[in-house]
Structures are given as structure tokens and as C-alpha cells.
Amino acid sequence: MKVAFFGAFDPGYPRNVVLREGLEARGVEVARIAVAPGTPAVAREAALVARWAAAAGSLDALLVPAFGHRDVPLAVTLGRVSGLPVVFDPLVSRWDTQVGDLGRAGARSLAAWRLRASDRLALSLADLVLCDTWEHGDFYSAEYGVSRAKLCRVPVGADREAFARGEAARPPRAAGPLRVTYIGGFLPLHGVETVVEAAAILEGRHGPRFAQFTLIGDGMTAPRAERDIAAKGLRSVWRLPRVPYAEALAALSRADVALGIFGTTPKAGRVVPHKVYQSMALGVPTVTRRSRAIAEFFREEHLILIPAGDAAALARAIEEVAADPGRGDRIGSAGRVSAREQASPERIGAILVEAIARVRETAAPKVRR
């Protein structure tokens, strides 16, 4: 089987890396019919058509990766010409992200209408739609009429490097403050304000040497986090800018506690993001918000679950790990095993190959007729 990733996408984006590694692990040849993100529309489409013409005869499917809503219509047009099914991995709804989660467009604005139309068009045209959780899949069905039969749940997962690092024995906990690490894009659904408030609670109870919080990355809520850290006079929280992937992975692997997401937006309840799978793959005990989405994959013995937006509960969870390092080790180990079983590239590849084979049988013959 040969599958081409199609569109203006970032090949290094974690979701795209995991899908590629998964397909390759199952013996699939992965090609690219691609241009750089941000390429102007006319130039983008011309380049994609030219690259498709050179490769189409050897392909079995086109896969439009994460955030590629704008590339789906062209992919489907070319797929119809060449008899290739189109698999779309939206990862998110553009409307849900920009309006509901980030608040960048008003619910009744023209921009919101256009985002919703973009979602509907892309999801309706694709032959197969990937969803990272069934909560997300049900959202696509309820909001855009995508049938359950057209959906395939493929968890976000973590890459081979994270799982390989997790195979190594974790060193004993170092003397000094408990190392609590957040790595991410400071999105609203991450709920970093909850993390800062939890740090303030712990510093108030135990002083600044009890736990050392390291917040790595940049994004929309980073300025607010920096203001809150300064306003509270916190000495236990360090802020670092975005770092190369290998450095981020190394920093996370040294953590005693990894932080997932704590946001209260509806979208936060529908996702299990890469950062959660990544820390679990490394065997680091992970704290994240409770949700129906996380319950699709993991139980209490695999990670530490707290109510969304509950800083006091986060502080208590960190205190419990500090008081019983053995419990943290057990959770980290069980989490790594469960993450490998459900969300390693090998497992994701198996799910994806089966789904592509199925859609070739159902969709591609109709295209050829």
C-alpha cells in the first residue's frame, strides 16, 4: 500500500509524525504531495496538482493531515479523477477552535459562518474522517451530520522516540523540590491558569522548595500566566520559551510529575492531546482533567485525574505524589503500558491501514464508476 499525505501541512507536527510512523510500521510507503504551510492559494493548488499528476498512478489513497480543511476539496477532486479515496484527519473543528475555544471570532460573525462552512464542506466531501476520540466524532456527527460509519477513531498517540525513551529505567527521584513540568502551546484548553494557582497553593503551604514548576512553551495564554506568576510573587515557577523537540522530550522525561490539560471549555472535554500521550509514553506520572474523552482510553491506575479547572485538586494530587513516590512510579509504569497498547505508532498504524483498506473497498469503486 502507498499513501500520500496531501496539502499544505507541517510534516513535523506531532500528529503527522505519529500517523506517518504508524503507516510505515505496517509496511506502507508514505509519500508527500505537499507544499509549505502558508503558500498562497493559487500557487498552492497549482503545485499540488502538478505533484499529484506525477505520483497518482502509484497511490492507493490520499490523506489530508491535521488542519487541512482547505485542501480537502482539491484532494477529493483529484481523488475522483484518479480513483483514490480521500482520508481526512481534521484533528479539530476550525469553528469549534476559533469560536468556542480561542474566542477569536464571535459566534454570530461572518468569520464564524465561514469557519463552520469550511468544516462542513471538508467533512462531507472526504471518504473517511479520522477522529481522535469518539467524543470528537460525536461532535462531528451532531454539528455537521457526519455518519458514524464514515468515522474512524485514531488516537493522537506519541511518537517512537517518546516510547523508546520510556523503555529505559527511570532514575530514582532526585533530592530537592518535586519537579513538575508543563510543555505545550498555552492554549485555553490547557488551563495553565489552574497550574499557576496550584503552584501558589503549594508555595503557600510548603514554601518555594516543595515543588519546582517548569512551564515550557509559548502561546495565547502565556502572557496571562507570566502576569499571574509575577502578581503572586511565585518563586517556585520557572517560565521557559519553546525549545526544540528533543530538548522538550528530555525535560519531560526528567519530571517527577507531568501536567496534561485542565481547561473547562467544551473542546477540552473532547480531546486527549499529544502532551498527555507523550508523558505517559515516557513513563512519567501524569495529572490531567477528568473527561469522557480520557475515559475512552485510560483509568485511574494509568494517570491521575482531577476535575477540570480545580487548582486545589491539582495541588493535592502533587502533594500525594510527593508523599508516596512509589505510587507515582506505579502510575507512570501502568500508564506507559496502556499508552503503548492503545496509542503507539504500531497500534495506530494497524487501525489506519485497516480503515484505508475498508474505504478503498467501499468508496474507490464508486469513484471509478
C-alpha positions in Angstrom: 0.0 0.0 0.0 1.2 3.5 -0.8 -0.5 6.6 0.8 0.3 10.2 0.0 0.0 13.0 2.6 -1.6 15.8 0.7 -1.8 19.5 1.1 -0.1 22.4 2.9 1.0 20.8 6.1 3.8 20.6 8.6 5.4 17.2 8.4 7.0 17.7 11.8 3.7 18.3 13.6 3.4 15.5 16.2 0.1 14.1 14.9 1.5 13.9 11.4 4.7 12.3 12.6 2.7 9.6 14.5 0.5 8.8 11.6 3.5 8.5 9.3 5.4 6.3 11.7 2.3 4.2 12.2 1.8 3.6 8.5 5.4 2.9 7.9 5.4 0.4 10.8 2.8 -1.6 8.9 4.8 -1.6 5.7 3.0 1.2 4.0 5.0 3.5 1.7 4.3 7.1 2.6 4.7 9.8 0.0 4.1 13.6 0.1 2.1 15.7 -2.3 2.8 18.8 -0.4 3.7 22.5 -0.2 4.7 24.6 2.7 2.0 25.9 5.0 1.2 29.5 4.2 1.7 29.0 0.4 -0.7 31.4 -1.4 -3.9 29.6 -2.6 -3.3 29.7 -6.4 0.4 28.7 -6.1 -0.6 26.0 -3.6 -3.2 24.4 -5.8 -1.0 24.6 -8.9 1.9 22.9 -7.2 -0.3 20.2 -5.6 -1.9 19.4 -9.0 1.5 19.1 -10.6 2.8 16.8 -7.9 -0.3 14.7 -7.9 -0.1 14.2 -11.6 3.4 12.8 -11.2 2.5 10.4 -8.4 -1.2 9.5 -8.7 -0.6 6.3 -10.7 1.2 4.6 -7.9 -1.0 5.6 -5.0 -3.7 3.8 -3.0 -5.1 6.7 -1.1 -4.7 10.4 -0.3 -4.5 11.5 3.3 -5.1 15.2 4.1 -3.4 15.8 7.5 -4.4 17.8 10.5 -5.9 21.3 9.9 -6.0 20.7 6.2 -9.7 21.6 5.7 -8.9 24.0 2.8 -7.1 21.2 0.9 -9.9 18.6 1.1 -11.9 19.9 -1.9 -8.9 19.8 -4.2 -7.8 16.4 -2.8 -11.3 15.0 -3.4 -11.4 16.4 -7.0 -8.1 14.7 -7.8 -9.2 11.6 -6.0 -12.3 11.3 -8.1 -10.2 11.7 -11.3 -7.7 9.0 -10.2 -10.0 6.6 -8.3 -8.3 7.3 -5.0 -10.2 7.6 -1.7 -9.5 10.6 0.4 -8.9 10.3 4.2 -9.2 13.5 6.2 -7.7 13.9 9.6 -9.2 17.3 10.7 -7.9 16.8 14.3 -10.2 19.7 15.3 -13.2 21.7 14.0 -12.0 25.1 12.8 -15.2 26.7 14.0 -15.0 25.0 17.4 -11.4 26.0 17.9 -11.6 29.6 16.7 -15.0 30.5 18.1 -15.6 28.2 21.1 -12.1 27.6 22.4 -9.9 30.5 21.4 -12.7 33.1 21.2 -11.1 34.8 18.1 -14.4 35.1 16.3 -17.9 36.0 17.6 -20.4 33.2 17.4 -22.7 35.2 15.0 -19.9 36.8 12.9 -19.2 36.3 9.3 -15.9 34.7 10.2 -17.7 32.1 12.3 -20.1 31.3 9.5 -17.1 30.8 7.1 -15.3 28.6 9.5 -18.4 26.4 10.1 -18.9 26.2 6.3 -15.3 25.1 5.9 -15.8 22.4 8.4 -19.0 21.1 6.9 -17.6 21.1 3.3 -14.4 19.2 4.2 -16.1 16.7 6.5 -18.8 16.0 4.0 -16.5 15.6 1.0 -13.9 13.2 2.5 -14.5 9.4 2.1 -13.2 8.7 5.6 -12.8 11.1 8.5 -10.5 10.4 11.4 -11.4 11.5 14.9 -9.0 11.3 17.9 -11.8 10.4 20.4 -15.4 9.3 20.0 -16.4 12.4 21.8 -14.9 14.4 18.9 -16.5 12.0 16.5 -19.9 12.5 18.1 -19.4 16.3 17.8 -18.7 16.0 14.1 -21.9 13.9 13.7 -24.1 16.2 15.8 -22.8 19.5 14.3 -22.1 18.5 10.7 -24.1 15.3 10.0 -21.1 13.1 9.6 -22.3 9.5 9.8 -20.7 7.2 12.4 -19.9 4.7 9.5 -17.6 7.4 7.9 -15.6 7.9 11.1 -12.6 6.1 12.3 -11.2 6.7 15.8 -7.4 7.1 15.7 -5.9 8.4 19.0 -3.4 11.2 18.8 -0.7 9.0 20.4 3.0 9.6 20.8 6.0 9.0 18.5 8.6 6.2 18.6 11.2 8.4 20.3 8.9 9.0 23.3 8.1 5.3 23.7 11.8 4.4 23.2 12.8 6.8 26.0 10.1 5.3 28.2 11.6 1.9 27.9 14.7 3.0 29.8 14.5 2.7 33.6 13.6 5.9 35.2 16.2 7.2 37.6 15.3 7.5 41.3 13.7 10.7 42.3 16.4 13.4 42.8 16.8 15.2 46.1 15.2 18.6 46.3 11.9 20.0 45.1 9.4 17.8 43.2 9.9 18.5 39.5 6.5 19.4 37.9 6.6 20.0 34.2 4.2 21.5 31.7 5.1 21.5 28.0 2.7 22.9 25.5 1.2 25.7 23.4 -0.5 27.6 26.2 -3.9 27.0 24.7 -7.1 27.9 26.6 -8.0 24.2 26.8 -4.7 23.6 28.6 -5.9 25.6 31.6 -2.4 26.9 32.6 -4.1 29.4 35.0 -5.1 26.3 37.0 -1.4 25.3 37.1 -0.3 28.7 38.4 -2.9 28.8 41.0 -2.0 25.2 42.2 1.7 26.4 42.4 0.5 29.3 44.6 -1.4 27.0 46.9 1.6 24.7 47.3 4.0 27.6 47.8 1.7 29.0 50.5 1.5 25.7 52.3 5.1 24.4 52.0 7.3 27.2 50.7 9.0 27.6 47.4 11.3 24.5 47.8 8.5 21.9 47.9 7.8 21.7 44.2 9.5 23.3 41.2 7.1 24.1 38.3 8.6 24.4 34.9 6.3 25.8 32.2 7.9 25.4 28.7 6.4 26.8 25.5 4.6 29.9 24.2 1.1 30.7 23.1 -2.1 32.5 23.6 -2.3 32.3 27.4 1.4 32.7 28.2 1.3 36.4 28.8 -1.5 35.9 31.4 0.5 33.1 33.0 3.5 35.4 33.3 1.4 38.2 34.8 -0.1 35.8 37.3 3.3 34.4 38.3 4.6 37.9 38.9 1.5 39.2 40.7 1.6 36.3 43.1 5.3 36.6 43.6 5.9 33.0 42.9 9.4 31.7 43.3 8.6 28.1 42.5 7.5 28.6 38.9 10.0 28.9 36.0 9.0 30.0 32.5 11.0 28.8 29.5 10.2 29.6 25.9 9.6 27.0 23.3 12.6 24.6 22.8 13.5 22.1 20.1 11.6 18.8 20.3 14.5 16.7 21.6 15.1 19.2 24.5 11.4 19.3 25.4 11.3 15.5 25.5 14.4 15.3 27.6 13.0 17.9 30.1 9.7 16.0 30.3 11.5 12.7 30.9 13.2 14.2 33.9 10.0 15.3 35.5 8.5 13.7 38.7 5.0 14.9 37.6 3.8 15.8 34.1 0.9 18.1 33.6 -1.8 17.5 31.0 -4.8 19.8 30.4 -7.1 21.4 32.9 -9.3 23.7 30.8 -13.0 24.0 31.2 -14.0 24.7 27.6 -16.3 22.1 25.8 -13.4 21.3 23.5 -11.2 20.4 26.4 -13.6 17.7 27.3 -13.5 16.1 23.8 -9.7 15.7 23.4 -6.8 13.7 24.7 -3.9 15.7 23.4 -0.4 14.6 22.4 1.2 16.0 25.5 -0.8 13.5 27.7 0.2 10.5 25.5 3.8 11.8 25.3 4.3 12.0 29.1 2.6 8.6 29.5 4.8 7.1 26.9 7.8 8.3 28.8 6.5 6.6 32.0 6.1 9.9 33.8 3.1 10.1 36.2 0.7 12.4 34.6 -2.0 14.6 36.0 -4.8 15.8 33.7 -8.5 16.7 33.8 -11.2 14.1 34.1 -13.4 13.8 30.9 -15.4 11.4 28.9 -12.7 11.5 26.3 -9.9 10.4 28.6 -12.2 7.6 29.9 -12.3 6.2 26.4 -8.7 5.1 26.8 -7.5 5.2 30.4 -8.5 4.5 34.0 -7.4 5.9 37.4 -4.5 3.5 37.6 -3.0 4.8 34.4 -2.8 8.5 35.4 -4.1 11.0 38.0 -7.4 12.5 37.1 -8.9 15.7 38.7 -11.9 17.9 38.0 -11.4 20.5 35.2 -10.2 23.8 36.4 -9.7 22.7 40.0 -6.4 24.1 41.3 -6.9 22.8 44.8 -7.3 19.3 43.4 -4.2 19.7 41.3 -2.3 20.8 44.4 -3.5 17.8 46.4 -2.5 15.4 43.6 1.0 16.8 43.5 1.2 16.5 47.3 0.2 12.9 47.1 2.9 12.0 44.6 5.5 13.8 46.8 4.3 11.8 49.8 4.3 8.5 48.1 6.9 8.3 45.3 6.1 4.6 44.8 2.6 5.4 43.8 3.9 7.8 41.2 6.2 5.1 39.9 3.3 2.6 39.6 1.1 5.1 37.8 3.8 6.1 35.4 4.6 2.4 34.6 1.0 1.4 34.2 0.3 4.5 32.1 3.2 3.7 29.7 2.0 0.1 29.2 -1.6 1.3 28.5 -0.4 4.1 26.2 1.7 1.6 24.2 -1.2 -0.8 23.9 -3.6 1.8 22.6 -1.7 4.7 21.1 1.8 3.6 19.9 2.6 4.2 16.2 2.4 0.5 15.7 -1.2 0.3 17.1 -2.2 3.5 15.3 -0.8 2.2 12.0 -2.8 -1.0 12.3 -6.1 0.9 12.9 -5.3 3.3 10.0 -4.3 0.5 7.5 -7.5 -1.4 8.2 -9.6 1.7 7.7 -7.9 2.7 4.5 -8.3 -0.8 3.1 -12.0 -0.7 4.0 -12.6 2.7 2.4 -10.9 1.6 -0.7 -13.4 -1.3 -1.0 -16.4 0.9 -0.3 -15.5 4.4 -1.8 -12.9 3.8 -4.5 -15.1 1.5 -6.7 -17.8 4.1 -6.7 -15.3 6.8 -7.7 -14.1 4.6 -10.6 -17.7 4.0 -11.9 
